Amino acid sequence: MSAEVTTYRYVRSALLALLLALTTSVGAETVRTGWQTSISGYYYTAAGPVFIAVLASIGVCLIALRGFTDAEDVLLNLAGISAPMVAFVPTPEAGRPSDVPAIENNALTFLAVLAVGYVVVLVAILRRRPGGRPSRPGRWGQFGLIATAIAWVVGLAWILIDKQSFAAHAHALAAGATFVPFAGVVVLNTDWGVRRIAREQEPSRTRFDAAYWAIVVGMAVAVVVFAALHAWTYALLGLEISLLALFAVFWILQTIDLFDPERDLARCEQRR
């Protein structure tokens, strides 16, 4: 097995390990002190360090991981650049003032590193091929570059113009920008998503099309049900747990679905 394939599988496994770590830490803290109203609420508990470390690590893994299609890769990257901000900008808690200097420092540091990474990617894209022509990203690659640039500009302008507003609302926006691409990734792995959205020309490789659609439906039902129960104190927590559990199931199924050593080696050779 090639080093590229081995690394790819390690990164996929690391994401599951990170979700397990978050589940374990949150579960232990819940047993000790009771339920919070959201997973983000555990930031202020003994589980806080694990919460921050897991979300930051998930972001790195999602960016490093190459999606099976260009469309999937872009959505993984967009979720990856949003996840760390969920940790660096904690959800506001009633009666507890936001630590605006810490939020500003963490957010600006993340945006600075993201800017450096963006420039490196642009240089890699624009480097000249042996024939003298600059390489060009596909339509999904262009969408990813534009979306990332817009998110970066909005984030920087927001924090520079109104730090208090950023501290109060950036967490919710980042959380949405993490979960929505996750749902998109599941759709992109259905037979329809591979052929129609990702425009993958090779025959669909999925063995779990029905299961993927069941997960998509489950996510939609969870959103509708917990939106209807919005007055319930733990509605947001229930929604987050449901979506994370469904995505974990998807991730396990996709890992099995993609387990094809010969195809992995062929795709590695193709991309060199």
C-alpha positions as CSV (number, residue, x, y, z in Angstrom):
1,M,0.0,0.0,0.0
2,S,1.4,3.4,-0.9
3,A,2.2,6.1,1.7
4,E,-0.4,8.4,0.2
5,V,-3.2,5.8,0.7
6,T,-2.0,5.0,4.2
7,T,-1.9,8.7,5.2
8,Y,-5.4,9.2,3.7
9,R,-6.8,6.3,5.7
10,Y,-5.1,7.5,8.9
11,V,-6.6,11.0,8.5
12,R,-10.1,9.5,8.0
13,S,-9.6,7.4,11.1
14,A,-8.4,10.4,13.0
15,L,-11.7,12.2,12.4
16,L,-13.6,9.4,14.0
17,A,-11.1,9.3,16.9
18,L,-11.7,13.0,17.4
19,L,-15.5,12.6,17.5
20,L,-15.0,9.8,20.0
21,A,-12.9,12.0,22.2
22,L,-15.5,14.8,22.1
23,T,-18.3,12.3,22.9
24,T,-16.3,10.9,25.8
25,S,-15.4,14.2,27.3
26,V,-18.8,15.7,27.0
27,G,-20.4,12.5,28.3
28,A,-18.2,12.4,31.4
29,E,-18.9,16.1,32.1
30,T,-22.6,15.5,31.7
31,V,-22.5,12.7,34.2
32,R,-20.6,14.9,36.6
33,T,-22.5,18.2,36.3
34,G,-25.6,17.7,34.1
35,W,-26.6,18.6,30.6
36,Q,-25.7,21.9,28.9
37,T,-28.1,23.5,26.4
38,S,-25.7,22.8,23.5
39,I,-22.4,21.1,22.8
40,S,-20.8,24.5,22.5
41,G,-22.0,25.2,26.1
42,Y,-19.4,22.6,27.3
43,Y,-16.7,25.2,26.3
44,Y,-17.3,26.7,29.8
45,T,-17.0,23.3,31.6
46,A,-14.1,20.9,32.4
47,A,-14.7,19.6,28.8
48,G,-13.7,22.9,27.3
49,P,-10.1,22.1,26.4
50,V,-11.1,18.9,24.6
51,F,-13.9,20.8,22.8
52,I,-11.4,23.4,21.5
53,A,-8.7,20.8,20.6
54,V,-11.2,18.6,18.8
55,L,-12.8,21.3,16.7
56,A,-9.4,22.8,15.7
57,S,-8.0,19.3,14.9
58,I,-11.2,18.4,12.9
59,G,-10.7,21.6,10.9
60,V,-7.1,20.6,10.0
61,C,-8.1,17.1,9.1
62,L,-11.0,18.2,6.8
63,I,-8.7,20.6,4.9
64,A,-5.9,18.0,4.6
65,L,-8.2,15.3,3.5
66,R,-8.7,15.0,-0.3
67,G,-12.4,14.5,-1.2
68,F,-13.3,11.7,-3.6
69,T,-14.5,14.3,-6.1
70,D,-13.6,18.0,-6.5
71,A,-17.1,19.0,-5.3
72,E,-16.7,17.0,-2.1
73,D,-13.2,18.3,-1.6
74,V,-14.4,21.9,-1.7
75,L,-17.2,21.2,0.8
76,L,-14.7,19.5,3.2
77,N,-12.4,22.5,2.9
78,L,-15.2,24.9,3.7
79,A,-16.3,22.9,6.7
80,G,-12.6,22.7,7.7
81,I,-12.0,26.5,7.7
82,S,-15.2,27.0,9.7
83,A,-14.8,24.4,12.5
84,P,-11.9,26.1,14.3
85,M,-13.8,29.4,14.5
86,V,-16.6,27.5,16.3
87,A,-14.0,26.8,19.1
88,F,-12.2,30.1,19.0
89,V,-15.3,32.2,19.3
90,P,-17.4,30.6,22.1
91,T,-21.1,30.7,22.2
92,P,-22.3,33.6,24.4
93,E,-23.6,32.6,27.8
94,A,-26.1,34.5,29.8
95,G,-24.5,36.3,32.8
96,R,-21.0,35.7,31.5
97,P,-19.3,38.5,29.6
98,S,-17.4,37.5,26.5
99,D,-13.6,37.6,26.6
100,V,-13.4,39.9,23.6
101,P,-9.5,40.3,23.7
102,A,-9.1,36.5,23.6
103,I,-11.6,36.1,20.9
104,E,-10.0,38.8,18.8
105,N,-6.5,37.3,19.3
106,N,-7.6,33.8,18.4
107,A,-9.7,34.8,15.4
108,L,-7.1,37.1,13.9
109,T,-4.4,34.5,14.4
110,F,-6.6,31.9,12.6
111,L,-7.4,34.4,9.8
112,A,-3.7,35.2,9.4
113,V,-2.7,31.5,9.0
114,L,-5.6,31.0,6.7
115,A,-4.4,33.9,4.5
116,V,-0.9,32.4,4.3
117,G,-2.4,29.0,3.3
118,Y,-4.6,30.7,0.7
119,V,-1.6,32.4,-0.9
120,V,0.3,29.1,-1.0
121,V,-2.6,27.4,-2.7
122,L,-2.8,30.2,-5.3
123,V,0.9,29.9,-6.0
124,A,0.6,26.2,-6.5
125,I,-2.4,26.7,-8.8
126,L,-0.8,29.4,-10.9
127,R,2.6,27.8,-11.3
128,R,3.4,27.1,-14.9
129,R,3.2,23.7,-16.4
130,P,6.0,22.2,-18.4
131,G,4.3,23.5,-21.6
132,G,4.3,27.0,-20.3
133,R,0.6,27.3,-19.6
134,P,-0.7,28.2,-16.1
135,S,-2.9,25.5,-14.5
136,R,-6.5,26.4,-13.9
137,P,-8.8,25.0,-11.2
138,G,-12.1,23.5,-12.2
139,R,-15.4,25.1,-11.6
140,W,-15.7,23.6,-8.1
141,G,-12.1,24.7,-7.3
142,Q,-13.0,28.2,-8.4
143,F,-16.1,28.2,-6.2
144,G,-14.0,27.1,-3.3
145,L,-11.4,29.8,-3.8
146,I,-14.1,32.5,-4.1
147,A,-16.1,31.3,-1.1
148,T,-13.0,31.1,1.0
149,A,-11.9,34.6,0.0
150,I,-15.4,36.0,0.8
151,A,-15.5,34.3,4.2
152,W,-12.0,35.6,5.0
153,V,-12.8,39.2,4.0
154,V,-16.2,39.2,5.9
155,G,-14.6,37.7,9.0
156,L,-11.7,40.2,9.0
157,A,-13.9,43.2,8.3
158,W,-16.4,42.1,10.9
159,I,-13.9,41.7,13.7
160,L,-12.2,45.0,12.9
161,I,-15.4,47.0,12.6
162,D,-17.4,45.6,15.5
163,K,-15.6,43.2,17.9
164,Q,-18.6,43.0,20.3
165,S,-20.9,41.9,17.5
166,F,-18.3,39.4,16.2
167,A,-18.0,37.9,19.7
168,A,-21.7,37.6,20.1
169,H,-22.7,36.1,16.7
170,A,-19.7,34.7,14.8
171,H,-20.0,31.3,16.7
172,A,-23.5,30.6,15.3
173,L,-22.5,31.6,11.8
174,A,-19.4,29.4,11.9
175,A,-21.4,26.5,13.3
176,G,-23.8,26.7,10.4
177,A,-21.0,27.0,7.9
178,T,-19.6,23.7,9.4
179,F,-22.8,21.7,9.5
180,V,-24.2,22.7,6.1
181,P,-21.2,21.5,4.0
182,F,-21.3,18.3,6.1
183,A,-24.8,17.6,4.8
184,G,-23.7,18.5,1.3
185,V,-20.9,16.0,1.5
186,V,-23.5,13.2,2.3
187,V,-25.6,14.2,-0.7
188,L,-22.5,14.3,-3.0
189,N,-21.8,10.6,-2.1
190,T,-25.2,9.4,-3.3
191,D,-25.3,8.0,-6.8
192,W,-27.2,11.1,-7.9
193,G,-24.8,13.4,-6.3
194,V,-21.8,11.7,-7.9
195,R,-23.3,11.9,-11.4
196,R,-25.3,15.0,-11.4
197,I,-23.6,17.5,-9.0
198,A,-20.0,16.3,-8.9
199,R,-20.2,15.4,-12.6
200,E,-18.0,12.4,-12.0
201,Q,-17.7,10.6,-15.3
202,E,-16.6,7.2,-14.1
203,P,-19.2,4.7,-13.0
204,S,-20.6,5.4,-9.5
205,R,-18.6,3.5,-6.9
206,T,-21.1,3.7,-4.0
207,R,-22.4,0.6,-2.4
208,F,-24.5,2.5,0.1
209,D,-26.7,4.8,-2.0
210,A,-29.9,4.0,0.0
211,A,-28.1,4.4,3.3
212,Y,-26.7,7.8,2.3
213,W,-30.2,9.0,1.3
214,A,-31.5,7.7,4.6
215,I,-28.9,9.8,6.4
216,V,-29.8,12.9,4.3
217,V,-33.5,12.4,5.2
218,G,-32.5,11.8,8.9
219,M,-30.7,15.1,8.9
220,A,-33.6,17.0,7.4
221,V,-36.0,15.4,9.8
222,A,-33.8,16.3,12.7
223,V,-33.7,19.9,11.6
224,V,-37.5,20.1,11.3
225,V,-38.3,18.3,14.5
226,F,-35.9,20.3,16.7
227,A,-36.9,23.5,15.0
228,A,-40.5,22.7,16.0
229,L,-39.2,22.0,19.6
230,H,-37.2,25.3,19.7
231,A,-38.8,26.3,22.9
232,W,-37.4,23.2,24.6
233,T,-34.3,24.0,26.6
234,Y,-32.3,21.2,25.0
235,A,-33.5,21.5,21.5
236,L,-30.2,22.8,20.1
237,L,-28.3,20.1,22.0
238,G,-30.5,17.4,20.6
239,L,-30.1,18.8,17.0
240,E,-26.3,18.9,17.3
241,I,-26.1,15.4,18.7
242,S,-28.4,14.0,16.0
243,L,-26.4,15.6,13.2
244,L,-23.0,14.6,14.6
245,A,-24.2,11.0,15.1
246,L,-25.6,10.8,11.6
247,F,-22.4,12.2,10.1
248,A,-20.4,9.8,12.1
249,V,-22.5,6.9,10.6
250,F,-22.0,8.4,7.2
251,W,-18.2,8.7,7.7
252,I,-17.9,5.0,8.7
253,L,-20.0,3.9,5.7
254,Q,-18.0,6.1,3.3
255,T,-14.7,4.7,4.7
256,I,-16.0,1.2,3.9
257,D,-17.3,2.3,0.6
258,L,-14.0,3.8,-0.5
259,F,-11.9,0.8,0.7
260,D,-10.5,-0.3,-2.7
261,P,-6.7,-0.6,-2.7
262,E,-6.4,-0.9,-6.4
263,R,-8.5,2.2,-7.2
264,D,-6.8,4.2,-4.4
265,L,-3.4,3.4,-6.0
266,A,-4.6,4.3,-9.5
267,R,-6.0,7.6,-8.3
268,C,-2.8,8.5,-6.5
269,E,-0.8,7.7,-9.7
270,Q,-3.3,9.8,-11.7
271,R,-2.9,12.9,-9.5
272,R,0.9,12.9,-9.5
